[in-house]
Amino acid sequence: MAVPMDGIRAIHNAFRKDLAAMDAAAYTATRMGSSPDMVLKRYKFFNEILVWHASGEEEQVFPAVEKVAPLVAEAYERDHRGLDSTYAALDKAVMSKDKLDIARAIAIFNFHLQFHLNKEEAHLYRVFNERIPLPEQGMIIGKMAQKIPQQRFPEVVAWLYPLIGNDDRENMTRIWQQALPKPVFAGAANLIHSAIGDDWNELTRRIPEIK
């Protein structure tokens, strides 16, 4: 059975993989003298999703954790402001078109985000999972998801599903299946199918009822 925390882990894993790939692409571009096209095409949308996620945490997760573990959330909110700064530095580097500046800026962004996500999972979300009842967790994560503008949801699915593995895909799909009205979930399933192509067969093997 998928639980709300499984959705958080899936999104975190997508963040990790996408930003690490951009970091590697920027490094290669600097060493080989090529264009960091992957960074230029993806970094702004990546940050949009990151901001939606972080805003949802600040509005929903952090206050809930504060009630059961005072003073814990403040450090993570400071991390978010640090991520804002590292993104601003990356954006400035991209505007300068200097490959070395881009590579340095995205390496810093990647390090800070990876460290932050690992810390959240080891501490903040452990507190969240252990001290907040499961039904309340579901409501909180559901409200977090509402930070994504409805018209942008297809873009998010197309970004998320190719970046995550089969276990994360199954968990996220089961969470949406539980949370969304049937007609809405049917539309989401079509988006997932389009996003993962032939891997759809593995997902339907795991969740036969979504065929």
C-alpha positions, 0 to 999 in steps of 0.5 A: 500500500502506498502512503503519502511519504512515498509520493514525497520520495518519488518527487525528491528522486526526480529532483535528484536525477534531473539536477544531477543530469544537468550538472553532468551536462554542464561539466561536459560542456565546459570540458569539451567546449560544447553547448550546455543545451540540457541546462538551458532547456530544463533549468527554469521549468525544473525550478518552477516545480521546485518552487511549487514543492517548497511552497507546499512544504512551507504552507502545509508540512512545516506548520504541521511539524511545528506543532509536534516538534517545535523549532525543527522546520526553521532550518529547512525554511532557511535551506529553501531561501538558500536554494532561491539564492543558488537558483538566482546565481545559476540564472545569472550565469546562464544570462552571461553565457559563460560555460564555466560560470554555468557549470560552477553555479549548477554544481553548487545548486546540485550540491545544496539541493541533494544535501537538503533533500537527504536531510529532509528525508532523514529528519524532517519527514521522519518526524512528519511520518512518525508523529502525524497520523496517516489520514492527516498526512494524506490531507497535507500532501494533498494540499501540497499538490494543489500548488501545481497550477491545474493547467500545468499538470500535464507538464509535471507528469511528462517531467516526473514519470520518465525520471523515476523508477518503477517502484516510485511510479507505482507508488505515485500512481496508487496515491493519485488513484486513491486521491483523485476522482475516477474521471480525473485519474483516468486523464492522469493515467493517459498522461502517464502512459504518454510519458513512459511509453513502453514502460506502461506495460510494467506499470499495468502489470503492477496495477492491472486496474489502470488499463 
